[in-house]
Each structure stands twice: as C-alpha cells, then as structure tokens.
Amino acid sequence: MDFFDKIGNKISSVGKTASNKAKEFAEVSRLNSAISAEQTKISTYFSDLGKKYYELKADAPDAELAEFIQNINAAKDEIVKLNEQIEAIKAANAPRTCPACGAQVPDDAMFCNKCGTQVPPKAVPVPDAAEESAAEEPAPASVCPTCGKEVAPDAVFCVNCGAKLK
C-alpha cells in the first residue's frame, strides 16, 4: 500500500502545482491586460494633449514645437487639395441632366432627348493616352432623319438639332 500512497501523493502534488501555475498565469494575464488598458489611456491622453496644444498654440507655437504645427498645417492643406481633386473627378463623371425636365442627357448632346430643351455644353476633361486607348464607342442605335446624327433608341428628340424623332 505504501507504493500507492506515494503515487497518490505525487499525483496530488503535481495537480496542486499545475493549479497554482494556472492561477499564476491567469493573474499575470489579468495584470498584463490592465497594463495594456492603461497604456491605451496614456496614448489617448497624449493625443488629446496634442490636439489641445494645437488648438491653443497653432498661431504662436513654442519654437521647439513649431515644426509639428507646420507639419499638421501642411497635411491639412494637402487634404483640402485632395478633396478638391475628388470633387473635380465626381463633377467630370456626373451625368448631365436637362435643366427643364431633369432627364439624363448624353455628354455630347446639344438638346434634351426627352423634352427638346437646349442644354449647355459640358466641359470635357482632356483624357490621357491610356484613357483614350481604353475607351470604347457604343454601337449606333438610330439616326436623326433631319441632321443624320446618331441618336439613342429611346430618344424622343435629336440631341444635335433638336428635331422631334417620334
């Protein structure tokens, strides 16, 4: 029986050691998580401090921090330029609409194909060589009997001369 008692004690000892190690690991993990949360708070405070300094001192920064203010202002200026480019791209690619009826009008149309109202020309940006080679022209649908200009199959008026088609 002494042999079985020794094995039982050994198993019990190993179990207690494993249990203690697991508790230690869990406690260290909990503390590491708390440290990480505090580091995140510090980063947020530093960010808020920098924003507050910028708001208070952007016009007259301390000499050793002036470079940071200049970098922020340069980045803000670049953001404005990039937003202007985005708006120009959106405007260039926006469909034209008839000022009278609101129908979409082809970019090269002089007249609305739904109501016949004359539409102002759209400023067309100059495409680069890559865009020109990639552009495909759609197949013509029909032709205006008055001027011979190609028109969309559902057009009621010619976009070139304004003649009623149907």
C-alpha positions in Angstrom: 0.0 0.0 0.0 2.9 2.3 0.6 3.6 2.3 -3.2 0.0 3.5 -3.9 0.1 6.2 -1.2 3.3 7.6 -2.8 1.7 7.7 -6.3 -1.4 9.3 -4.8 0.7 12.0 -3.0 2.8 12.6 -6.2 -0.4 13.0 -8.3 -1.9 15.3 -5.7 1.3 17.4 -5.6 1.5 17.7 -9.4 -2.2 18.7 -9.5 -1.6 21.4 -6.9 1.4 22.7 -8.8 -0.5 22.8 -12.0 -3.4 24.5 -10.4 -1.1 27.1 -8.8 0.6 27.7 -12.2 -2.8 28.1 -13.9 -3.8 30.6 -11.2 -0.5 32.5 -11.6 -0.8 32.6 -15.4 -4.4 33.9 -15.1 -3.4 36.6 -12.6 -0.4 37.7 -14.8 -2.6 37.8 -17.9 -5.2 39.9 -16.0 -2.4 42.3 -14.9 -0.9 42.5 -18.4 -4.4 43.3 -19.7 -4.8 46.1 -17.1 -1.3 47.4 -18.1 -2.3 47.4 -21.8 -5.6 49.3 -20.9 -3.6 51.9 -19.0 -1.1 52.3 -21.9 -4.1 52.9 -24.3 -5.4 55.6 -21.9 -2.0 57.2 -21.9 -1.9 57.2 -25.7 -5.4 58.8 -25.8 -4.3 61.4 -23.3 -1.2 62.2 -25.4 -3.3 62.6 -28.5 -5.8 64.8 -26.7 -3.0 66.9 -25.2 -1.5 67.4 -28.7 -4.9 68.4 -30.2 -5.5 70.8 -27.3 -2.0 72.3 -27.7 -2.6 72.7 -31.5 -5.9 74.4 -30.8 -4.4 76.8 -28.3 -1.0 77.5 -29.9 -1.4 76.9 -33.6 -0.9 80.6 -34.3 2.1 81.1 -32.0 3.7 77.7 -31.1 6.7 77.3 -28.9 9.9 77.2 -31.0 10.6 73.5 -30.3 7.1 72.5 -31.3 6.7 74.8 -34.4 7.7 72.0 -36.8 4.9 69.8 -35.6 2.4 72.7 -36.2 3.8 73.3 -39.7 3.5 69.6 -40.5 -0.1 69.5 -39.3 -0.9 72.6 -41.3 0.8 71.2 -44.4 -1.2 67.9 -44.0 -4.5 69.9 -43.7 -3.6 71.9 -46.8 -2.9 68.6 -48.7 -6.3 67.2 -47.5 -8.0 70.3 -49.0 -6.3 69.8 -52.3 -7.1 66.1 -52.4 -10.8 66.8 -51.6 -10.8 69.3 -54.5 -9.5 66.7 -56.8 -12.2 64.2 -55.6 -14.9 66.8 -56.3 -13.4 67.5 -59.8 -13.5 63.8 -60.6 -17.0 63.5 -59.4 -18.2 66.5 -61.3 -16.4 65.3 -64.5 -18.1 61.9 -64.3 -21.5 63.1 -63.1 -24.2 62.6 -65.7 -25.6 65.7 -67.3 -29.2 66.5 -66.7 -31.7 68.6 -68.6 -32.4 71.9 -66.9 -36.0 71.7 -67.9 -37.1 68.1 -67.3 -34.2 66.6 -65.3 -33.7 63.7 -67.7 -30.1 62.4 -68.2 -28.5 63.9 -71.3 -25.5 62.4 -73.2 -22.4 64.5 -72.7 -22.2 65.5 -76.4 -25.9 66.5 -76.6 -27.0 70.0 -77.5 -30.6 69.3 -76.9 -32.5 67.1 -74.4 -33.6 63.8 -75.9 -36.8 63.7 -73.8 -38.2 67.3 -74.0 -36.1 69.0 -76.7 -34.8 71.8 -74.5 -31.3 73.1 -75.4 -28.7 72.1 -72.8 -25.5 73.9 -72.0 -22.3 72.0 -73.1 -20.4 70.0 -70.6 -16.7 70.8 -70.1 -14.9 67.6 -71.0 -11.5 67.0 -69.4 -8.7 66.0 -71.7 -8.1 62.3 -71.4 -4.6 60.9 -71.2 -3.3 58.4 -73.8 -4.2 55.4 -71.7 -7.8 56.5 -71.3 -8.1 57.2 -75.0 -7.0 53.7 -76.0 -9.2 52.1 -73.4 -12.4 54.0 -74.4 -14.9 52.0 -76.5 -17.6 53.6 -78.6 -21.1 52.1 -78.3 -22.8 50.9 -81.5 -25.1 53.4 -83.1 -28.8 52.8 -82.4 -30.5 55.0 -84.9 -30.0 58.2 -86.9 -31.9 61.6 -86.9 -33.8 62.0 -90.2 -33.2 65.7 -90.1 -29.4 66.1 -89.5 -28.1 62.5 -89.7 -26.7 62.5 -86.1 -26.7 59.2 -84.3 -29.3 59.1 -81.5 -30.3 56.8 -78.7 -33.0 54.3 -79.5 -35.3 55.7 -76.8 -34.7 59.4 -77.8 -37.8 61.5 -78.5 -35.7 64.5 -79.7 -32.4 64.7 -81.5 -29.5 65.8 -79.3 -27.8 67.6 -82.2 -30.5 69.6 -83.9 -33.5 69.3 -81.5 -35.8 67.8 -84.1 -38.6 65.6 -82.8 -37.9 62.0 -83.7 -41.2 60.2 -82.9 
